[in-house]
Amino acid sequence: MIEVYSWPTPNGHKVHIMLEECGLAYRVHPVDIGAGEQFAPDFLAISPNNKIPAITDADGPGGQPISLFESGAILIYLAGKTGRLLPADVAAKYEVLQWLMFQMGGVGPMLGQAHHFRIYAPEKLPYAIDRYTNEAKRLYGVINKRLAHTTYIGGASYSIADIAIFPWLRSWKNQGVEMRDYPHLKGWFDEIAKRPAVQRGVEVLAGVRKPLTDDKAREVLFGKRQVQQH
């Protein structure tokens, strides 16, 4: 049984979807990031960066327990554990991994900033809104161009690259993007959204999701509380 410490965010959904796609038994432990539960000592012992998601697997490598944080690392681990959604061929594997890194280093951070300045920031700063909205549109363009030449983001087969990117694009309206402007991406997005495992994955913890725009949540997520932990 894999223990999953998570919340219904794009990074959380990545792991939920992967577990569903792989058919692994798991148990979810909600970590209410707006209430500061990510700072609990037991969670920090697993995820020292105080971010969700994190997992523990009692049946890790060599039958020994393992804990992991960082959603990209978790996707790679689960792919290795199950032999699924990451090609065995070396060249194909690295083609997928480069797009996973594209998500981790670009899509997630930049779209996260677009969300922050467009929705969460108490002061609306036109420069920041324009900067990250434009970057969101650029990233959508990169993905659209890629999907004009290949069926899936990582290549010919569905993979952890698709699983990593899809949840971040579900909030395209909040990012100031018009999905219809990216027809290849939209076709891919609509296909991924129909997958039963994806539909199950995005529903994990959906019932506990709440707005993160009140002053307490802002302080926990973006204010002094973060600095005080280190």
KAUR-V462603 format. One record per residue. N is the residue number from 1. RES is the residue in one letter. PHI is phi in whole degrees, -180 to 180 (999 if undefined). BURIAL is + if it has 16 or more other ideal C-beta (glycine too) atoms within 10 Angstrom, else -. Layout:
# KAUR-V462603
N_RES_PHI_BURIAL + N_RES_PHI_BURIAL
This chain:
# KAUR-V462603
1_M_999_- + 2_I_-94_+ + 3_E_-95_- + 4_V_-116_+ + 5_Y_-106_+ + 6_S_-155_+ + 7_W_-153_+ + 8_P_-77_+ + 9_T_-119_+ + 10_P_-55_+ + 11_N_-68_+ + 12_G_-65_+ + 13_H_-62_+ + 14_K_-54_+ + 15_V_-72_+ + 16_H_-58_+ + 17_I_-63_+ + 18_M_-61_+ + 19_L_-63_+ + 20_E_-68_+ + 21_E_-63_+ + 22_C_-87_+ + 23_G_67_- + 24_L_-86_+ + 25_A_-75_- + 26_Y_-149_+ + 27_R_-129_- + 28_V_-98_+ + 29_H_-115_+ + 30_P_-66_+ + 31_V_-120_+ + 32_D_-73_+ + 33_I_-72_+ + 34_G_-75_+ + 35_A_-96_- + 36_G_89_+ + 37_E_-67_+ + 38_Q_-71_+ + 39_F_-97_+ + 40_A_-64_- + 41_P_-54_- + 42_D_-64_- + 43_F_-73_+ + 44_L_-63_- + 45_A_-67_- + 46_I_-96_- + 47_S_-126_+ + 48_P_-64_- + 49_N_-88_- + 50_N_48_+ + 51_K_-125_+ + 52_I_-93_+ + 53_P_-90_+ + 54_A_-145_+ + 55_I_-136_+ + 56_T_-127_+ + 57_D_-129_+ + 58_A_-66_- + 59_D_-111_- + 60_G_-85_+ + 61_P_-56_- + 62_G_67_- + 63_G_76_- + 64_Q_-99_- + 65_P_-63_- + 66_I_-144_- + 67_S_-124_- + 68_L_-142_+ + 69_F_-121_+ + 70_E_76_+ + 71_S_-61_+ + 72_G_-64_+ + 73_A_-63_- + 74_I_-65_+ + 75_L_-60_+ + 76_I_-63_+ + 77_Y_-61_+ + 78_L_-67_+ + 79_A_-64_+ + 80_G_-67_- + 81_K_-66_+ + 82_T_-102_- + 83_G_70_- + 84_R_-127_+ + 85_L_68_+ + 86_L_-146_+ + 87_P_-59_+ + 88_A_-78_- + 89_D_-60_- + 90_V_-62_- + 91_A_-64_- + 92_A_-66_+ + 93_K_-62_+ + 94_Y_-73_- + 95_E_-65_+ + 96_V_-66_+ + 97_L_-63_+ + 98_Q_-66_- + 99_W_-77_+ + 100_L_-64_+ + 101_M_-66_- + 102_F_-59_+ + 103_Q_-68_+ + 104_M_-65_+ + 105_G_-93_- + 106_G_-123_- + 107_V_-58_+ + 108_G_-62_+ + 109_P_-62_- + 110_M_-73_+ + 111_L_-70_+ + 112_G_-62_+ + 113_Q_-68_+ + 114_A_-60_+ + 115_H_-59_+ + 116_H_-61_+ + 117_F_-78_+ + 118_R_-83_+ + 119_I_-122_- + 120_Y_-88_- + 121_A_-63_+ + 122_P_-69_- + 123_E_-113_- + 124_K_-85_- + 125_L_-104_- + 126_P_-56_- + 127_Y_-61_- + 128_A_-66_+ + 129_I_-61_+ + 130_D_-65_- + 131_R_-60_- + 132_Y_-84_+ + 133_T_-66_+ + 134_N_-64_- + 135_E_-68_+ + 136_A_-60_+ + 137_K_-64_+ + 138_R_-63_- + 139_L_-65_+ + 140_Y_-59_+ + 141_G_-65_- + 142_V_-62_- + 143_I_-67_+ + 144_N_-60_+ + 145_K_-65_- + 146_R_-60_+ + 147_L_-77_+ + 148_A_-73_- + 149_H_-122_- + 150_T_-149_- + 151_T_-70_- + 152_Y_-124_+ + 153_I_-64_+ + 154_G_-88_+ + 155_G_141_+ + 156_A_-77_- + 157_S_-119_- + 158_Y_-59_+ + 159_S_-154_+ + 160_I_-63_+ + 161_A_-67_+ + 162_D_-65_+ + 163_I_-62_+ + 164_A_-70_+ + 165_I_-84_+ + 166_F_-52_+ + 167_P_-61_+ + 168_W_-71_+ + 169_L_-91_+ + 170_R_-66_- + 171_S_-103_- + 172_W_-59_+ + 173_K_-63_- + 174_N_-68_- + 175_Q_-92_+ + 176_G_77_- + 177_V_-109_+ + 178_E_-105_- + 179_M_-58_- + 180_R_-65_- + 181_D_-75_- + 182_Y_-129_+ + 183_P_-63_- + 184_H_-69_- + 185_L_-63_+ + 186_K_-62_+ + 187_G_-62_- + 188_W_-64_+ + 189_F_-59_+ + 190_D_-63_- + 191_E_-67_- + 192_I_-63_+ + 193_A_-63_- + 194_K_-85_- + 195_R_-67_+ + 196_P_-57_- + 197_A_-66_+ + 198_V_-67_+ + 199_Q_-62_- + 200_R_-68_- + 201_G_-63_+ + 202_V_-77_+ + 203_E_-89_- + 204_V_-63_+ + 205_L_65_+ + 206_A_-58_- + 207_G_-71_- + 208_V_-103_- + 209_R_-63_- + 210_K_-144_- + 211_P_-61_- + 212_L_-115_+ + 213_T_-111_- + 214_D_-79_- + 215_D_-62_- + 216_K_-64_- + 217_A_-64_+ + 218_R_-61_+ + 219_E_-64_- + 220_V_-67_+ + 221_L_-85_+ + 222_F_-126_- + 223_G_-105_- + 224_K_-64_- + 225_R_-58_+ + 226_Q_-63_- + 227_V_-69_- + 228_Q_-65_- + 229_Q_-77_- + 230_H_-126_-
